[in-house]
Amino acid sequence: MNNPRVPLLHNRMFVALQIGGFLSGFGDQVGAIALYWAVMTATGRSLDMGLITLLLGLPGLLSGMVWGELLDRWSKRWVIFFGEGLLGGIFYAMGDLFHHTARIDLLYGLTLLAGLLAPLMTIGSFVMLPDLIGSTDLLRANTVNEVVTHLPIVLGPLVAGWLMTAGGAYSALRLAALSFWFTAALLFFMKSPLKNRQTDVKRHFRSHGFFGAVGESMRSMIKNPVLRWITLVAFVMNVAYGILVVSLPILVHDQLRTVPAVLGSTWAAYAIGMMAGSSGYHILRVPVRKSIMVGMVLAWGSVLLLSGLVVSAWSLIAGLGMAGVVFGPYPPIARTLVQAVVPPEDRGRIFSVRAAVLGLGTPLGGG
């Protein structure tokens, strides 16, 4: 879409989408931490914690493909609006549940619903962004989006911890609900791009059904060389990330024998590094080349390997921070390339199927 060039911060729809993305991500972080804490204090069983993790993560791998179809067929803004509104209602109900009854069976059902709705904002933002921004500014917009995506990872746990200390998990779950409702409100007042008004309603309705659409999306990813290789690299990186997620707590607890705060600081350093890396790349105006992208992936692995060899708390924190810096520019570049090669009418289903494939990487690595 060749929109007139408007400074990003003057583009009200883009700004609204980024604020909504931040609030939704913040709600995800605060809500998940509060949910884990509430289950731990209510039951104390590791089995319940594991089940909550599965219910939050696995349903989205399938539901994301459904959301992708809906985003292609109907107004993207309204699909996300209803999803975020429902998500707010679910977390509000969770808060009420723990405040009054603490029934774990009802909580499982609500968590399953939350897991089904969880990927909607991420996929929707990915699909909507090219409709709001001209092609010349798409990389810059994705860089801003990368920073916005990682801010809740740093702020969410801090706010959730403070709220749970002051008022219990109930307060944090209520804040998560409000975050989702504010996101829905932003989308309600946000104007739809003109493109959506012409194409999103029934124009791209597909007669071959849901599974046919999934198969068609898989074939599209395999046939397109850019889409194929970027997806393959992202899948391998997610497998490596899954290994890291499992290895870090063991390293902190068994080898470093230090406090859990080090683990939190390590992940915070990684998120801050990702934000700094993506921002720095844009400020320095480094050209996009295949060799540079390969170098980012190799540098990420090398820094993590060196961090594991020099085992101390500070080396671990510094190493994860540096890994974030060197790899930070990669995700917005990859997203921009993918958005550029996928036709606008097919973005929802292809992006959602791609997200489902990538989502398998982290649990495979962690297993």
Residue frames as qw, qx, qy, qz and C-alpha x, y, z in Angstrom:
[[0.000, 0.889, 0.458, 0.000, 0.00, 0.00, 0.00],
 [0.457, 0.255, 0.005, 0.852, 1.55, 3.33, -1.06],
 [0.244, -0.855, -0.424, 0.174, 0.32, 5.68, 1.63],
 [0.201, 0.873, -0.120, 0.427, 1.44, 9.31, 1.61],
 [0.614, 0.066, -0.525, 0.586, 4.55, 9.65, 3.73],
 [0.412, -0.798, -0.049, -0.437, 3.55, 10.90, 7.18],
 [0.080, 0.497, -0.723, 0.473, 5.91, 11.00, 10.20],
 [0.448, -0.173, -0.876, 0.038, 5.21, 7.91, 12.29],
 [0.146, -0.308, -0.651, 0.678, 4.26, 9.83, 15.42],
 [0.310, 0.214, -0.024, -0.926, 1.83, 11.96, 13.37],
 [0.482, -0.057, -0.746, -0.456, 0.08, 8.84, 12.10],
 [0.523, -0.327, 0.377, -0.691, -2.71, 8.52, 14.66],
 [0.943, 0.002, -0.141, -0.301, -3.73, 5.01, 13.62],
 [0.698, 0.323, -0.549, 0.327, -0.15, 3.76, 13.92],
 [0.025, -0.409, 0.563, -0.718, 0.27, 5.39, 17.34],
 [0.737, -0.222, 0.177, -0.613, -3.04, 3.94, 18.53],
 [0.932, 0.122, -0.331, -0.080, -2.00, 0.47, 17.34],
 [0.499, 0.362, -0.605, 0.504, 1.34, 0.73, 19.18],
 [0.312, -0.359, 0.471, -0.743, -0.28, 1.92, 22.41],
 [0.882, -0.082, -0.010, -0.464, -2.79, -0.91, 22.09],
 [0.823, 0.253, -0.488, 0.139, 0.02, -3.40, 21.49],
 [0.177, 0.399, -0.626, 0.646, 1.85, -2.17, 24.58],
 [0.550, -0.267, 0.345, -0.712, -1.26, -2.34, 26.77],
 [0.936, 0.040, -0.184, -0.299, -2.18, -5.79, 25.49],
 [0.687, 0.309, -0.570, 0.328, 1.36, -7.09, 26.05],
 [0.079, -0.397, 0.551, -0.730, 1.42, -5.50, 29.48],
 [0.768, -0.183, 0.150, -0.595, -1.86, -7.22, 30.32],
 [0.893, 0.177, -0.413, -0.035, -0.42, -10.53, 29.11],
 [0.443, 0.357, -0.629, 0.530, 2.63, -10.20, 31.36],
 [0.289, -0.307, 0.478, -0.770, 0.83, -8.98, 34.47],
 [0.833, -0.078, -0.022, -0.547, -2.04, -11.44, 34.02],
 [0.838, 0.186, -0.511, 0.048, 0.19, -14.48, 33.49],
 [0.285, 0.316, -0.663, 0.616, 2.40, -13.72, 36.50],
 [0.466, -0.229, 0.365, -0.773, -0.63, -13.08, 38.71],
 [0.886, 0.018, -0.225, -0.404, -2.26, -16.28, 37.48],
 [0.687, 0.226, -0.638, 0.265, 0.81, -18.38, 38.26],
 [0.033, 0.285, -0.604, 0.743, 1.07, -16.83, 41.70],
 [0.650, -0.165, 0.147, -0.727, -2.63, -17.32, 42.43],
 [0.902, 0.059, -0.379, -0.197, -2.50, -21.00, 41.43],
 [0.518, 0.280, -0.668, 0.455, 0.67, -21.59, 43.44],
 [0.161, -0.239, 0.540, -0.791, -0.82, -20.08, 46.60],
 [0.746, -0.078, 0.016, -0.661, -4.17, -21.83, 46.11],
 [0.976, 0.044, -0.150, -0.152, -2.93, -25.37, 45.40],
 [0.383, -0.718, 0.578, 0.059, 0.85, -25.49, 45.78],
 [0.843, 0.074, 0.520, 0.115, 0.99, -28.30, 43.19],
 [0.156, -0.461, 0.552, 0.677, 3.50, -28.19, 40.34],
 [0.288, 0.316, 0.855, 0.295, 1.03, -30.17, 38.19],
 [0.156, 0.846, 0.470, -0.199, -1.45, -27.28, 38.31],
 [0.104, -0.766, 0.249, 0.583, 1.29, -24.83, 37.35],
 [0.263, -0.170, 0.781, 0.541, 2.27, -26.96, 34.38],
 [0.257, 0.551, 0.784, 0.124, -1.33, -27.30, 33.24],
 [0.073, 0.889, 0.206, -0.403, -1.85, -23.53, 33.42],
 [0.182, -0.562, 0.515, 0.621, 1.27, -23.10, 31.26],
 [0.259, 0.139, 0.863, 0.411, -0.10, -25.51, 28.65],
 [0.177, 0.731, 0.654, -0.079, -3.55, -23.89, 28.66],
 [0.004, -0.856, 0.011, 0.517, -2.05, -20.43, 28.13],
 [0.127, -0.569, 0.592, 0.557, 0.32, -21.49, 25.36],
 [0.298, 0.022, 0.896, 0.328, -0.88, -24.43, 23.29],
 [0.379, 0.652, 0.636, -0.162, -4.47, -23.40, 22.33],
 [0.142, 0.830, -0.087, -0.532, -3.15, -20.27, 20.63],
 [0.234, -0.311, 0.763, 0.516, -1.19, -22.35, 18.12],
 [0.205, 0.386, 0.861, 0.260, -4.49, -23.57, 16.65],
 [0.097, 0.823, 0.486, -0.276, -6.74, -20.59, 17.36],
 [0.160, -0.604, 0.257, 0.738, -4.22, -18.24, 15.75],
 [0.157, 0.048, 0.775, 0.611, -4.99, -19.80, 12.36],
 [0.039, 0.693, 0.719, 0.032, -8.70, -19.18, 12.92],
 [0.113, -0.812, -0.148, 0.552, -7.99, -15.56, 13.85],
 [0.231, -0.320, 0.526, 0.753, -5.91, -15.22, 10.68],
 [0.117, 0.399, 0.804, 0.424, -8.86, -16.30, 8.54],
 [0.074, -0.825, -0.529, 0.184, -11.18, -13.87, 10.35],
 [0.229, -0.670, 0.104, 0.698, -8.69, -11.02, 9.94],
 [0.169, -0.071, 0.660, 0.729, -8.66, -11.62, 6.18],
 [0.003, 0.498, 0.810, 0.310, -12.42, -11.96, 5.82],
 [0.209, -0.871, -0.441, -0.057, -13.68, -9.16, 8.09],
 [0.034, 0.908, -0.161, 0.385, -12.59, -5.83, 9.51],
 [0.632, 0.164, -0.562, 0.507, -9.27, -6.35, 11.29],
 [0.069, -0.371, 0.358, -0.854, -10.03, -3.58, 13.77],
 [0.705, -0.302, 0.023, -0.641, -13.35, -5.06, 14.87],
 [0.886, -0.017, -0.462, 0.038, -12.02, -8.61, 15.15],
 [0.469, 0.182, -0.544, 0.672, -9.25, -7.43, 17.49],
 [0.303, -0.385, 0.186, -0.852, -11.67, -5.14, 19.37],
 [0.842, -0.281, -0.152, -0.434, -14.00, -8.01, 20.27],
 [0.834, 0.059, -0.480, 0.268, -11.11, -10.32, 21.12],
 [0.280, 0.279, -0.472, 0.788, -9.43, -7.84, 23.47],
 [0.496, -0.379, 0.093, -0.776, -12.77, -7.00, 25.10],
 [0.915, -0.192, -0.291, -0.203, -13.44, -10.69, 25.78],
 [0.680, 0.169, -0.509, 0.500, -9.91, -11.16, 27.10],
 [0.063, -0.387, 0.360, -0.847, -10.46, -8.32, 29.57],
 [0.743, -0.317, -0.041, -0.588, -13.69, -9.96, 30.74],
 [0.894, -0.016, -0.440, 0.086, -11.91, -13.29, 31.24],
 [0.473, 0.201, -0.516, 0.685, -9.16, -11.82, 33.43],
 [0.343, -0.384, 0.206, -0.832, -11.71, -9.78, 35.38],
 [0.876, -0.234, -0.210, -0.367, -13.64, -13.00, 36.03],
 [0.753, 0.112, -0.529, 0.375, -10.40, -14.69, 37.14],
 [0.091, 0.341, -0.436, 0.828, -9.87, -11.92, 39.70],
 [0.638, -0.311, 0.061, -0.702, -13.41, -12.35, 41.02],
 [0.896, -0.043, -0.430, -0.102, -12.98, -16.12, 41.11],
 [0.606, 0.112, -0.560, 0.553, -9.90, -15.97, 43.33],
 [0.120, -0.355, 0.301, -0.877, -11.34, -13.19, 45.44],
 [0.689, -0.220, 0.117, -0.681, -14.42, -15.26, 46.35],
 [0.960, -0.061, 0.086, -0.258, -14.16, -19.00, 45.64],
 [0.097, -0.641, 0.746, 0.152, -10.70, -19.98, 44.26],
 [0.883, 0.158, 0.410, -0.164, -12.23, -22.88, 42.30],
 [0.279, -0.479, 0.663, 0.503, -9.41, -24.36, 40.26],
 [0.469, 0.320, 0.790, 0.231, -11.72, -26.20, 37.80],
 [0.281, 0.897, 0.323, -0.106, -13.38, -22.95, 36.71],
 [0.166, -0.819, 0.348, 0.425, -9.97, -21.35, 36.46],
 [0.482, -0.099, 0.757, 0.430, -8.84, -24.02, 34.00],
 [0.404, 0.654, 0.622, 0.151, -11.79, -23.16, 31.74],
 [0.062, 0.975, 0.059, -0.205, -11.09, -19.42, 31.89],
 [0.355, -0.619, 0.537, 0.450, -7.38, -20.00, 31.23],
 [0.525, 0.216, 0.739, 0.362, -8.23, -22.10, 28.16],
 [0.294, 0.866, 0.401, 0.049, -10.37, -19.25, 26.81],
 [0.152, -0.912, 0.215, 0.315, -7.56, -16.76, 27.50],
 [0.501, -0.314, 0.672, 0.446, -5.10, -19.02, 25.67],
 [0.494, 0.514, 0.650, 0.263, -7.39, -19.15, 22.64],
 [0.162, 0.961, 0.222, 0.030, -7.60, -15.34, 22.49],
 [0.544, -0.664, 0.169, 0.485, -3.96, -14.61, 23.39],
 [0.536, -0.059, 0.463, 0.703, -2.38, -14.51, 19.88],
 [0.320, 0.786, 0.515, 0.121, -4.99, -12.19, 18.35],
 [0.053, -0.966, 0.032, 0.250, -3.31, -8.83, 19.08],
 [0.445, -0.496, 0.567, 0.484, 0.14, -10.03, 17.97],
 [0.451, 0.269, 0.733, 0.432, -1.14, -11.44, 14.67],
 [0.196, 0.868, 0.456, 0.005, -3.54, -8.54, 14.15],
 [0.176, -0.877, 0.173, 0.413, -0.81, -5.93, 14.63],
 [0.449, -0.251, 0.682, 0.521, 1.45, -7.80, 12.20],
 [0.360, 0.497, 0.722, 0.319, -1.35, -7.86, 9.61],
 [0.068, 0.925, 0.360, -0.100, -2.57, -4.27, 10.12],
 [0.401, -0.650, 0.168, 0.623, 0.80, -2.51, 10.15],
 [0.348, 0.010, 0.573, 0.742, 1.40, -2.56, 6.35],
 [0.081, 0.718, 0.628, 0.289, -2.11, -1.12, 5.83],
 [0.257, -0.914, -0.228, 0.215, -1.25, 1.89, 8.00],
 [0.359, -0.716, 0.342, 0.492, 2.31, 2.62, 6.86],
 [0.608, 0.724, -0.250, -0.212, 3.88, 3.30, 3.47],
 [0.968, 0.107, -0.103, 0.203, 6.42, 0.75, 2.23],
 [0.437, 0.621, -0.331, 0.560, 9.33, 3.19, 2.66],
 [0.264, -0.578, 0.443, -0.633, 8.62, 3.51, 6.40],
 [0.894, -0.216, -0.282, -0.272, 7.70, -0.11, 7.10],
 [0.719, 0.095, -0.518, 0.454, 11.10, -1.12, 8.54],
 [0.038, 0.332, -0.377, 0.864, 11.10, 1.93, 10.81],
 [0.666, -0.332, -0.036, -0.667, 7.55, 1.10, 11.94],
 [0.911, -0.114, -0.396, -0.008, 8.53, -2.50, 12.71],
 [0.471, 0.240, -0.514, 0.675, 11.52, -1.23, 14.69],
 [0.316, -0.352, 0.255, -0.843, 9.21, 0.91, 16.83],
 [0.853, -0.205, -0.217, -0.429, 6.92, -2.10, 17.18],
 [0.763, 0.090, -0.563, 0.306, 9.86, -4.23, 18.38],
 [0.129, 0.264, -0.496, 0.817, 10.62, -1.73, 21.17],
 [0.578, -0.261, 0.064, -0.771, 6.95, -1.54, 22.13],
 [0.871, -0.072, -0.446, -0.193, 6.75, -5.35, 22.22],
 [0.665, 0.063, -0.580, 0.466, 9.64, -5.67, 24.68],
 [0.121, -0.465, 0.292, -0.827, 8.67, -2.84, 27.04],
 [0.775, -0.391, -0.031, -0.495, 5.96, -4.94, 28.79],
 [0.880, 0.017, -0.428, 0.204, 8.49, -7.75, 29.31],
 [0.374, 0.248, -0.451, 0.771, 10.54, -5.35, 31.44],
 [0.264, -0.303, 0.218, -0.889, 7.72, -3.41, 33.13],
 [0.736, -0.256, -0.413, -0.472, 5.07, -6.14, 33.51],
 [0.734, -0.174, -0.599, 0.271, 6.85, -8.34, 36.08],
 [0.230, 0.111, -0.406, 0.878, 7.86, -5.29, 38.14],
 [0.424, -0.233, -0.011, -0.875, 4.32, -3.90, 38.31],
 [0.786, -0.218, -0.502, -0.288, 2.79, -7.35, 38.89],
 [0.603, -0.058, -0.624, 0.495, 5.18, -8.04, 41.77],
 [0.005, 0.124, -0.323, 0.938, 4.44, -4.71, 43.41],
 [0.581, -0.219, -0.194, -0.759, 0.67, -5.11, 43.02],
 [0.789, -0.181, -0.581, -0.083, 0.65, -8.68, 44.35],
 [0.421, -0.003, -0.585, 0.693, 2.67, -7.57, 47.36],
 [0.159, -0.085, 0.215, -0.960, 0.24, -4.71, 48.04],
 [0.629, 0.058, 0.159, -0.759, -3.12, -6.30, 47.19],
 [0.657, 0.003, 0.750, -0.080, -2.62, -9.91, 46.14],
 [0.280, 0.064, 0.782, 0.552, -3.12, -11.62, 42.79],
 [0.198, 0.731, 0.642, -0.117, -6.68, -10.23, 42.67],
 [0.016, 0.856, -0.012, -0.517, -5.37, -6.68, 42.11],
 [0.184, -0.421, 0.661, 0.593, -2.94, -7.73, 39.38],
 [0.274, 0.328, 0.865, 0.261, -5.62, -9.72, 37.52],
 [0.162, 0.846, 0.434, -0.265, -7.90, -6.66, 37.62],
 [0.062, -0.744, 0.303, 0.593, -5.11, -4.49, 36.18],
 [0.264, -0.082, 0.829, 0.487, -4.60, -7.02, 33.37],
 [0.253, 0.622, 0.741, 0.026, -8.33, -6.84, 32.60],
 [0.068, 0.888, 0.137, -0.434, -8.21, -3.03, 32.47],
 [0.207, -0.498, 0.571, 0.619, -5.22, -3.18, 30.09],
 [0.251, 0.219, 0.859, 0.389, -7.15, -5.34, 27.63],
 [0.149, 0.786, 0.585, -0.134, -10.24, -3.13, 27.90],
 [0.049, -0.802, 0.130, 0.580, -8.20, 0.02, 27.23],
 [0.234, -0.203, 0.752, 0.582, -6.77, -1.73, 24.16],
 [0.212, 0.517, 0.811, 0.172, -10.31, -2.51, 22.98],
 [0.050, 0.866, 0.312, -0.388, -11.33, 1.11, 23.56],
 [0.145, -0.584, 0.427, 0.675, -8.42, 2.38, 21.43],
 [0.185, 0.064, 0.850, 0.488, -9.46, 0.07, 18.60],
 [0.164, 0.688, 0.693, -0.137, -13.09, 1.15, 18.95],
 [0.074, 0.902, 0.104, -0.413, -12.21, 4.80, 18.32],
 [0.324, -0.401, 0.593, 0.618, -9.51, 4.04, 15.75],
 [0.621, 0.563, -0.074, -0.539, -10.46, 4.68, 12.11],
 [0.844, 0.091, 0.498, 0.178, -10.18, 1.70, 9.76],
 [0.189, -0.364, 0.531, 0.741, -7.81, 2.14, 6.79],
 [0.582, 0.425, -0.106, -0.685, -9.69, 2.78, 3.54],
 [0.339, 0.309, -0.850, -0.257, -8.28, -0.45, 2.15],
 [0.106, 0.076, 0.932, -0.338, -10.04, -2.47, 4.83],
 [0.479, 0.381, 0.354, -0.707, -13.43, -0.97, 4.00],
 [0.592, 0.469, -0.372, -0.540, -13.16, -2.20, 0.43],
 [0.550, 0.341, -0.754, -0.117, -11.59, -5.63, 0.81],
 [0.069, -0.252, 0.859, -0.441, -11.99, -7.05, 4.29],
 [0.596, 0.139, 0.523, -0.593, -15.72, -7.88, 4.16],
 [0.813, 0.289, 0.469, -0.190, -16.42, -11.07, 2.15],
 [0.494, 0.750, -0.334, -0.287, -14.26, -10.15, -0.84],
 [0.264, 0.512, -0.817, 0.023, -11.66, -12.79, 0.04],
 [0.781, -0.162, 0.439, -0.414, -14.04, -15.41, 1.39],
 [0.173, 0.404, -0.865, -0.243, -12.61, -18.82, 0.50],
 [0.839, -0.024, -0.133, -0.527, -14.80, -21.74, -0.46],
 [0.683, 0.246, -0.684, 0.075, -12.21, -24.45, 0.24],
 [0.776, -0.565, -0.270, -0.072, -12.70, -24.33, 4.02],
 [0.419, -0.859, 0.291, -0.031, -10.41, -23.89, 7.00],
 [0.781, -0.303, 0.474, 0.271, -8.08, -26.86, 6.44],
 [0.676, 0.556, 0.299, 0.380, -7.79, -26.04, 2.76],
 [0.062, 0.968, -0.082, 0.228, -6.74, -22.50, 3.70],
 [0.601, -0.681, 0.405, 0.104, -4.11, -23.85, 6.10],
 [0.816, 0.070, 0.455, 0.350, -2.73, -26.14, 3.40],
 [0.469, 0.791, 0.183, 0.347, -2.67, -23.29, 0.90],
 [0.211, -0.948, 0.219, -0.095, -0.79, -21.10, 3.39],
 [0.742, -0.422, 0.465, 0.235, 1.80, -23.84, 3.99],
 [0.735, 0.387, 0.388, 0.398, 2.33, -24.21, 0.23],
 [0.204, 0.946, 0.038, 0.250, 2.73, -20.43, -0.11],
 [0.449, -0.822, 0.348, 0.052, 5.43, -20.40, 2.59],
 [0.786, -0.161, 0.508, 0.313, 7.32, -23.25, 0.94],
 [0.631, 0.594, 0.353, 0.353, 7.13, -21.85, -2.60],
 [0.100, 0.966, -0.054, 0.231, 8.22, -18.30, -1.74],
 [0.740, 0.194, -0.397, 0.508, 12.01, -18.35, -1.13],
 [0.005, 0.499, -0.330, 0.801, 12.05, -15.26, 1.12],
 [0.708, -0.411, 0.071, -0.569, 9.18, -16.55, 3.24],
 [0.950, -0.034, -0.308, 0.027, 10.62, -20.07, 3.33],
 [0.633, 0.244, -0.439, 0.588, 14.10, -19.17, 4.52],
 [0.145, -0.476, 0.310, -0.810, 13.07, -16.49, 7.01],
 [0.814, -0.346, -0.026, -0.466, 10.52, -18.88, 8.53],
 [0.909, 0.038, -0.366, 0.196, 13.08, -21.70, 8.71],
 [0.378, 0.357, -0.443, 0.730, 15.67, -19.50, 10.43],
 [0.413, -0.456, 0.198, -0.763, 13.04, -18.18, 12.85],
 [0.918, -0.235, -0.206, -0.243, 11.97, -21.75, 13.70],
 [0.773, 0.130, -0.428, 0.451, 15.57, -22.78, 14.45],
 [0.087, 0.425, -0.352, 0.829, 16.02, -19.65, 16.58],
 [0.660, -0.423, 0.031, -0.620, 12.86, -20.49, 18.53],
 [0.931, -0.109, -0.341, 0.078, 14.18, -24.01, 19.20],
 [0.532, 0.249, -0.414, 0.696, 17.41, -22.46, 20.49],
 [0.254, -0.473, 0.184, -0.823, 15.38, -20.00, 22.58],
 [0.851, -0.348, -0.197, -0.341, 13.46, -22.92, 24.11],
 [0.812, 0.019, -0.412, 0.413, 16.75, -24.52, 25.14],
 [0.207, 0.375, -0.310, 0.849, 17.78, -21.21, 26.70],
 [0.548, -0.494, -0.036, -0.675, 14.50, -20.88, 28.62],
 [0.926, -0.295, -0.230, -0.061, 15.03, -24.29, 30.23],
 [0.755, 0.161, -0.329, 0.543, 18.79, -23.94, 30.76],
 [0.068, 0.612, -0.213, 0.758, 18.89, -20.54, 32.45],
 [0.665, -0.598, 0.086, -0.440, 16.98, -21.47, 35.65],
 [0.966, -0.137, -0.118, 0.186, 19.16, -24.60, 36.01],
 [0.580, 0.415, -0.216, 0.667, 22.31, -22.54, 35.52],
 [0.180, -0.659, 0.179, -0.708, 21.23, -19.90, 38.04],
 [0.788, -0.493, 0.079, -0.361, 20.05, -22.41, 40.66],
 [0.983, -0.128, 0.006, 0.131, 22.48, -25.32, 40.35],
 [0.741, 0.277, -0.084, 0.606, 25.74, -23.77, 39.14],
 [0.112, 0.589, -0.146, 0.787, 25.65, -20.17, 40.29],
 [0.460, -0.438, -0.700, 0.326, 23.66, -21.04, 43.45],
 [0.068, 0.014, -0.135, 0.988, 22.30, -17.52, 43.61],
 [0.298, 0.394, 0.558, -0.667, 18.97, -15.81, 44.24],
 [0.450, 0.543, 0.691, 0.159, 16.04, -15.96, 41.76],
 [0.120, 0.900, 0.088, -0.410, 16.33, -12.20, 41.23],
 [0.242, -0.480, 0.619, 0.572, 19.37, -12.91, 39.04],
 [0.350, 0.299, 0.835, 0.302, 17.16, -14.90, 36.68],
 [0.191, 0.859, 0.455, -0.139, 14.70, -12.01, 36.42],
 [0.112, -0.825, 0.231, 0.504, 17.55, -9.54, 35.89],
 [0.383, -0.179, 0.749, 0.510, 18.97, -11.74, 33.14],
 [0.308, 0.554, 0.732, 0.250, 15.73, -11.76, 31.17],
 [0.032, 0.932, 0.213, -0.292, 15.26, -8.03, 31.76],
 [0.265, -0.618, 0.458, 0.582, 18.77, -7.43, 30.38],
 [0.374, 0.144, 0.797, 0.452, 17.91, -9.48, 27.30],
 [0.208, 0.789, 0.577, 0.038, 14.71, -7.49, 26.66],
 [0.096, -0.906, 0.046, 0.410, 16.52, -4.17, 27.15],
 [0.370, -0.372, 0.631, 0.571, 19.29, -5.35, 24.83],
 [0.372, 0.440, 0.751, 0.322, 16.74, -6.25, 22.14],
 [0.107, 0.929, 0.334, -0.123, 15.22, -2.77, 22.37],
 [0.236, -0.791, 0.298, 0.479, 18.64, -1.10, 22.26],
 [0.452, -0.122, 0.723, 0.508, 19.81, -3.23, 19.33],
 [0.339, 0.616, 0.663, 0.257, 16.77, -2.60, 17.17],
 [0.000, -0.965, -0.166, 0.201, 16.77, 1.14, 17.96],
 [0.364, -0.655, 0.421, 0.510, 20.52, 1.47, 17.37],
 [0.497, 0.149, 0.714, 0.470, 20.31, -0.28, 14.01],
 [0.252, 0.818, 0.491, 0.164, 17.71, 2.20, 12.83],
 [0.179, -0.936, 0.039, 0.300, 19.60, 5.23, 14.16],
 [0.418, -0.487, 0.566, 0.517, 22.83, 4.11, 12.44],
 [0.654, 0.598, -0.060, -0.460, 20.91, 3.42, 9.19],
 [0.331, -0.338, 0.845, 0.249, 22.75, 0.17, 8.48],
 [0.549, 0.248, -0.471, -0.645, 21.67, -1.26, 5.10],
 [0.845, -0.054, 0.417, -0.329, 19.61, -4.46, 5.02],
 [0.453, 0.507, -0.698, -0.226, 21.76, -7.28, 3.62],
 [0.935, -0.114, -0.298, -0.156, 21.54, -11.06, 3.83],
 [0.645, 0.240, -0.528, 0.498, 25.11, -11.26, 5.15],
 [0.113, -0.401, 0.404, -0.814, 24.31, -8.84, 7.99],
 [0.785, -0.277, -0.006, -0.555, 21.23, -10.85, 8.99],
 [0.905, 0.039, -0.406, 0.123, 23.27, -14.08, 9.03],
 [0.375, 0.368, -0.499, 0.689, 25.91, -12.29, 11.11],
 [0.450, -0.441, 0.228, -0.742, 23.26, -11.29, 13.68],
 [0.935, -0.185, -0.150, -0.262, 22.19, -14.92, 14.13],
 [0.801, 0.182, -0.418, 0.388, 25.80, -16.17, 14.43],
 [0.106, 0.467, -0.411, 0.775, 26.69, -13.36, 16.86],
 [0.688, -0.425, 0.060, -0.586, 23.68, -14.25, 19.04],
 [0.970, -0.108, -0.218, 0.002, 24.83, -17.86, 19.36],
 [0.626, 0.343, -0.399, 0.576, 28.48, -16.91, 19.92],
 [0.151, -0.537, 0.324, -0.764, 27.71, -14.43, 22.70],
 [0.825, -0.368, 0.035, -0.429, 25.48, -16.93, 24.51],
 [0.924, 0.079, -0.310, 0.209, 28.14, -19.64, 24.21],
 [0.387, 0.417, -0.417, 0.709, 30.80, -17.36, 25.71],
 [0.441, -0.522, 0.196, -0.703, 28.40, -16.31, 28.49],
 [0.939, -0.248, -0.112, -0.210, 27.93, -19.96, 29.46],
 [0.794, 0.220, -0.378, 0.422, 31.68, -20.59, 29.60],
 [0.188, 0.285, -0.426, 0.838, 32.37, -17.70, 32.00],
 [0.464, -0.558, -0.669, -0.163, 29.97, -18.65, 34.76],
 [0.179, -0.207, -0.480, 0.833, 29.14, -15.75, 37.06],
 [0.163, 0.719, 0.608, -0.293, 25.98, -13.76, 37.69],
 [0.073, 0.768, -0.084, -0.630, 27.34, -10.61, 36.11],
 [0.086, -0.280, 0.755, 0.586, 28.72, -12.38, 33.04],
 [0.184, 0.404, 0.890, 0.098, 25.35, -14.04, 32.53],
 [0.140, 0.813, 0.395, -0.405, 23.42, -10.76, 32.80],
 [0.007, 0.688, -0.352, -0.635, 25.92, -8.94, 30.56],
 [0.193, -0.099, 0.872, 0.439, 25.98, -11.81, 28.08],
 [0.228, 0.579, 0.783, 0.002, 22.20, -11.95, 27.70],
 [0.098, 0.843, 0.146, -0.508, 22.10, -8.17, 27.36],
 [0.055, -0.539, 0.576, 0.612, 24.74, -8.26, 24.62],
 [0.246, 0.182, 0.912, 0.273, 22.95, -11.14, 22.89],
 [0.224, 0.759, 0.562, -0.239, 19.85, -8.96, 22.81],
 [0.025, 0.779, -0.178, -0.601, 21.81, -6.06, 21.32],
 [0.102, -0.340, 0.754, 0.553, 23.34, -8.06, 18.46],
 [0.120, 0.293, 0.920, 0.233, 20.09, -9.88, 17.63],
 [0.155, 0.563, 0.470, -0.661, 17.66, -7.01, 18.30],
 [0.276, 0.463, -0.286, -0.792, 17.61, -5.66, 14.72],
 [0.019, -0.048, 0.937, 0.345, 16.81, -9.07, 13.20],
 [0.207, 0.469, 0.832, -0.211, 13.09, -9.46, 14.09],
 [0.302, 0.730, 0.200, -0.580, 11.89, -6.12, 12.62],
 [0.132, 0.489, -0.634, -0.584, 13.94, -6.70, 9.45],
 [0.080, 0.071, 0.982, 0.158, 12.51, -10.21, 9.05],
 [0.260, 0.587, 0.661, -0.389, 8.95, -8.98, 9.67],
 [0.245, 0.689, -0.124, -0.670, 9.36, -6.22, 7.09],
 [0.088, 0.315, -0.815, -0.478, 10.61, -8.66, 4.44],
 [0.129, 0.280, 0.950, -0.042, 7.74, -11.07, 5.15],
 [0.258, 0.668, 0.435, -0.547, 5.13, -8.29, 5.04],
 [0.178, 0.598, -0.369, -0.689, 6.53, -7.11, 1.70],
 [0.120, 0.197, -0.878, -0.420, 6.19, -10.49, -0.08],
 [0.113, 0.364, 0.910, -0.163, 2.74, -11.54, 1.19],
 [0.087, -0.448, -0.485, -0.746, -0.31, -10.15, -0.69],
 [0.229, -0.224, 0.353, -0.879, -2.48, -7.91, 1.54],
 [0.755, -0.147, -0.160, -0.618, -5.58, -10.11, 1.16],
 [0.878, -0.022, -0.478, 0.028, -3.67, -13.19, 2.39],
 [0.144, 0.563, -0.566, 0.585, -1.69, -11.72, 5.28],
 [0.643, -0.414, 0.319, -0.560, -3.99, -12.92, 8.04],
 [0.988, -0.035, 0.038, -0.147, -4.00, -16.60, 7.15],
 [0.759, 0.428, -0.346, 0.348, -0.33, -16.82, 6.07],
 [0.022, 0.609, -0.496, 0.618, 0.99, -14.88, 9.07],
 [0.715, -0.392, 0.309, -0.489, -1.13, -16.92, 11.47],
 [0.991, 0.094, -0.089, 0.016, -0.07, -20.28, 10.01],
 [0.533, 0.544, -0.419, 0.494, 3.54, -19.08, 10.10],
 [0.292, -0.590, 0.439, -0.611, 3.09, -18.06, 13.75],
 [0.920, -0.223, 0.135, -0.292, 1.72, -21.52, 14.56],
 [0.885, 0.299, -0.252, 0.251, 4.74, -23.20, 12.94],
 [0.266, 0.584, -0.446, 0.623, 7.15, -20.91, 14.80],
 [0.574, -0.545, 0.248, -0.559, 5.25, -21.43, 18.05],
 [0.987, -0.101, -0.120, -0.031, 6.21, -25.11, 18.02],
 [0.586, 0.542, -0.426, 0.427, 9.91, -24.22, 18.14],
 [0.179, -0.611, 0.485, -0.600, 10.14, -23.05, 21.76],
 [0.834, -0.297, 0.306, -0.351, 8.43, -26.10, 23.34],
 [0.937, 0.281, -0.174, 0.110, 10.49, -28.41, 21.11],
 [0.385, 0.593, -0.475, 0.525, 13.69, -26.75, 22.32],
 [0.415, -0.528, 0.438, -0.598, 12.49, -26.76, 25.92],
 [0.957, -0.116, 0.049, -0.261, 11.60, -30.45, 25.73]]
